[in-house]
Amino acid sequence: MSVVPERAQLVEEHVVRRVRTLQSGYRRNASWAVAALAKLRRGVGVRPETDLELYGLALGNTVDDLVEDEERPRTLLDELRTRAEELTEEERAAFAAVTLYAMHQQSRSDTSMHRAAYGFGRSARLLGRRVDRDSVRRRFTALGTSATWDETVTHARGLIQQFRQHQIPLDYGRFARDLFDLQTAAADRVRMAWGRDFYRTHDPRDDAADASAAPEHTDNA
């Protein structure tokens, strides 16, 4: 049995925990969360190994220290126990997802930009209903055909900036798993799933989202 699905699950679970903690604090205007997200935003597109403060905020226990979490949940690094000299696929995917979330949530304390069931293809499709669809399609296609990790993050960033502008949420746990899988033999499966969600002509789940420019205000994920 392949261990890749287990590795992807670790990434997803870590990012969901980290984003929920940050999101909850930010929406309460907690000073530690505001400061942490401001720092994490500058990490978009940065290599994690070049900024250890951001590395700790995204992947380690720094956030748990800030909120004084007595439970001390295990982090991705606790589970990995890696001695590899190079950055792992898990670290790369989780860092990108958390920093992109920080950018997405900026100045949106009234609503949650991380929400379950909003896969990347679905969120991009919703964006195409609010702005020029051809422009969104070009960006989406560029993301799907990215040849390098840096290109992937750059194109994702461009779309997520528009998600933020139009208050379209994204499931960051699922997105983190997708980013991990894009670095493995499962990459084509991720692209196909994104494509199906993007080109779907009707999805009953979108009715409520289309009724307003903003998603419902909730912390549920």
C-alpha positions in Angstrom: 0.0 0.0 0.0 1.3 3.4 -1.0 2.2 5.8 1.8 1.5 8.8 -0.4 -2.2 9.1 0.6 -1.2 9.0 4.3 1.4 11.8 3.6 -1.3 13.9 1.8 -3.6 13.4 4.8 -1.0 14.7 7.2 -0.6 17.9 5.1 -4.4 18.4 4.9 -4.9 17.9 8.6 -2.1 20.2 9.6 -3.2 23.0 7.3 -6.8 22.8 8.5 -5.7 23.0 12.1 -3.4 25.9 11.5 -5.8 27.9 9.3 -8.7 27.4 11.7 -6.6 28.7 14.6 -5.4 31.7 12.7 -8.8 32.4 11.2 -10.6 32.2 14.6 -8.1 34.6 16.1 -8.1 37.0 13.2 -11.9 37.3 13.2 -11.8 38.1 16.9 -9.1 40.7 16.1 -6.7 39.0 18.4 -3.4 40.8 18.2 -1.3 37.6 17.9 -3.3 36.5 14.9 -3.2 39.8 13.2 0.5 39.9 13.6 1.0 36.3 12.5 -1.0 36.7 9.3 0.8 39.9 8.4 4.1 38.0 8.7 2.8 35.0 6.8 1.6 37.1 3.9 5.1 38.1 3.1 6.0 34.4 2.8 3.9 33.8 -0.4 6.4 32.6 -3.0 9.2 32.6 -0.6 11.3 29.4 0.0 10.6 28.3 3.6 14.2 27.5 4.3 15.1 31.1 3.8 12.9 32.5 6.6 12.8 30.3 9.7 10.4 32.6 11.5 7.8 32.0 8.8 8.7 28.4 8.7 7.8 28.1 12.4 4.5 30.0 12.0 3.4 27.9 9.0 4.7 24.5 10.0 5.9 24.4 13.6 4.5 25.2 17.0 4.9 29.0 17.0 1.2 29.6 16.6 0.4 27.2 19.4 2.8 29.2 21.6 1.1 32.4 20.7 -2.4 31.2 21.7 -1.0 29.4 24.7 -2.7 26.2 23.6 -2.4 23.8 26.6 -3.3 20.8 24.4 -0.2 21.3 22.3 -1.5 19.6 19.2 1.1 17.7 17.1 2.3 19.7 14.1 3.3 18.5 10.6 6.9 18.5 11.7 6.2 16.2 14.6 4.6 13.7 12.3 7.2 13.9 9.6 10.3 13.3 11.7 12.3 13.8 8.6 16.1 14.1 8.5 16.1 14.9 4.8 18.5 17.7 3.8 16.1 19.0 1.2 12.6 20.5 1.7 10.0 17.7 1.6 6.9 17.8 -0.5 4.8 18.0 2.6 6.7 21.1 3.9 6.5 22.8 0.5 2.7 22.2 0.1 1.8 23.2 3.7 3.9 26.3 3.7 2.4 27.5 0.4 -1.2 26.8 1.5 -0.8 28.6 4.8 0.9 31.7 3.4 -1.6 31.9 0.5 -4.4 31.7 3.1 -2.9 34.6 5.0 -3.0 36.7 1.8 -6.6 35.6 1.1 -7.8 36.5 4.6 -6.2 40.0 4.6 -8.7 42.7 5.7 -11.5 40.2 5.7 -12.2 39.9 9.4 -16.0 39.8 8.8 -15.9 36.5 6.9 -14.0 33.3 6.7 -11.9 32.8 3.5 -11.2 29.1 4.5 -14.4 27.1 4.0 -14.9 23.4 3.4 -16.1 22.1 0.0 -14.7 25.0 -2.0 -12.2 23.2 -4.1 -9.9 25.2 -6.3 -11.8 24.5 -9.5 -15.1 25.4 -7.9 -13.8 28.7 -6.5 -12.3 29.6 -9.9 -15.6 28.8 -11.6 -17.4 31.2 -9.2 -14.8 33.8 -10.0 -15.6 33.4 -13.7 -19.2 34.3 -13.0 -18.2 37.7 -11.5 -15.4 38.8 -13.8 -14.3 38.2 -17.3 -14.5 34.4 -17.7 -11.9 34.3 -20.5 -9.4 36.0 -18.3 -10.0 33.6 -15.5 -9.8 30.6 -17.9 -6.4 31.8 -19.1 -5.1 32.1 -15.5 -6.6 28.7 -14.6 -5.1 27.0 -17.6 -1.7 28.5 -16.9 -1.9 27.1 -13.4 -2.8 23.7 -14.7 0.1 23.6 -17.1 2.7 25.0 -14.7 6.0 23.3 -15.3 7.7 24.2 -12.0 6.7 24.7 -8.3 7.4 28.4 -8.5 5.1 28.8 -11.5 2.4 26.9 -9.7 2.5 29.2 -6.6 2.7 32.3 -8.8 -0.4 31.4 -10.8 -2.3 30.2 -7.7 -1.5 33.5 -6.1 -2.9 35.5 -9.0 -6.2 33.7 -8.8 -6.4 33.8 -5.0 -5.9 37.5 -5.0 -9.0 37.7 -7.1 -10.8 35.3 -4.8 -10.1 37.7 -2.0 -11.3 40.7 -4.0 -14.6 39.0 -4.7 -14.9 37.3 -1.3 -14.8 33.8 -2.7 -13.6 31.2 -0.2 -11.3 28.2 -0.7 -11.0 25.0 1.2 -7.3 25.3 2.3 -7.1 21.7 3.7 -8.1 20.3 0.3 -5.9 22.8 -1.5 -2.9 21.8 0.6 -3.5 18.2 -0.3 -3.8 19.1 -3.9 -0.5 21.0 -3.8 1.2 17.9 -2.2 -0.3 15.6 -4.9 0.8 17.9 -7.7 4.4 17.0 -6.7 3.6 13.2 -7.0 2.3 10.7 -9.5 -1.2 12.0 -8.6 -0.7 15.3 -10.3 -2.9 14.5 -13.3 -5.7 13.4 -11.0 -5.6 16.8 -9.3 -5.6 18.7 -12.6 -8.6 16.6 -13.8 -10.5 17.3 -10.6 -9.9 21.0 -10.9 -10.9 21.0 -14.6 -14.1 19.1 -13.9 -15.1 21.5 -11.2 -14.2 24.6 -13.2 -16.0 23.6 -16.4 -19.1 22.2 -14.7 -22.1 24.2 -16.1 -24.3 23.9 -13.0 -23.7 23.0 -9.4 -26.6 23.4 -6.9 -24.1 24.3 -4.2 -23.3 27.5 -6.0 -26.8 29.0 -5.8 -26.3 30.5 -2.4 -22.8 31.7 -3.3 -24.2 33.5 -6.4 -27.0 35.1 -4.5 -24.5 37.5 -2.9 -21.0 38.7 -3.7 -19.9 37.5 -0.2 -20.1 33.9 1.3 -22.0 33.4 4.5 -20.2 34.6 7.6 -19.1 31.4 9.5 -16.1 29.7 11.0 -17.4 26.3 10.0 -14.9 24.3 8.0 
